[in-house]
Amino acid sequence: MVIQVLLVADGPDGAATTVSTTIEINTTDPRWPAWLVDAITFQAQEGARRLRDQLIEQAGNRGRRLRAARGGRPAAQAGR
C-alpha cells in the first residue's frame, strides 16, 4: 500500500504552498499499523518543517522585492 502525505498552506495573497511525500506500507508485516503511525508522524513533521522553510523563503523574497521597488533602501532609512 502507498500513502501520500500532502500539506498545504494558503497564503494571504491566495497562493498555496504545498509539500508532499509518499510512504510505502508492507501490510503483510503484523506490526504495520504501528509502523504506519510512526511513519506518518515523522513524514508530517518533516513536511511541516519543509513547508515552514518554503514560507520563510517566500516571505524573504517578497521583502527583497519590496525593498527593490522602494529603491533598495530599508524602510527605516528611507526618510533619512
C-alpha positions in Angstrom: 0.0 0.0 0.0 1.3 3.5 -0.8 0.0 6.6 1.2 0.7 10.2 0.1 1.0 12.8 2.8 0.2 16.3 1.5 0.5 19.5 3.4 -0.9 22.8 2.0 -0.7 26.3 3.4 -2.7 29.1 1.8 -1.0 32.5 1.9 -2.7 35.8 2.4 -2.3 36.6 -1.3 -4.3 33.5 -2.2 -1.3 31.5 -3.4 -0.8 28.0 -2.0 2.4 26.3 -0.9 2.5 22.5 -0.8 4.8 19.8 0.2 4.2 16.1 -0.2 5.8 12.7 0.3 4.8 9.1 -0.1 5.0 6.2 2.4 5.1 2.6 1.4 3.5 0.1 3.8 4.1 -3.6 3.9 0.7 -4.9 5.1 2.0 -8.4 5.4 4.0 -7.4 8.5 1.8 -7.8 11.6 3.3 -4.6 13.0 2.3 -2.4 10.0 -0.4 -0.4 11.9 2.2 0.9 14.5 4.8 1.4 11.7 2.2 3.4 9.8 1.5 5.7 12.7 5.2 6.3 13.2 5.9 6.9 9.5 3.1 9.3 9.1 4.0 11.2 12.2 7.7 11.5 11.1 6.8 12.5 7.5 4.2 15.1 8.7 6.8 16.7 10.9 9.4 16.8 8.2 6.8 18.1 5.7 5.8 20.8 8.2 9.5 21.8 8.5 9.9 22.0 4.7 6.6 23.9 4.4 7.8 26.4 7.1 11.1 26.8 5.3 9.4 27.5 2.0 7.1 30.1 3.5 10.0 31.8 5.2 11.9 31.9 1.9 8.9 33.3 0.1 8.4 36.0 2.7 12.1 36.9 2.3 11.7 37.1 -1.4 8.7 39.4 -1.0 10.7 41.6 1.3 13.6 41.8 -1.2 11.1 42.7 -4.0 9.5 45.4 -1.8 12.9 46.9 -1.0 13.9 46.9 -4.7 10.6 48.7 -5.5 11.5 51.4 -2.9 15.0 51.9 -4.4 16.7 49.2 -2.4 16.7 51.1 1.0 15.3 49.6 4.1 12.2 51.4 5.4 13.9 52.7 8.5 16.5 54.5 6.3 14.1 55.7 3.6 13.3 59.0 5.4 16.9 59.9 6.1 
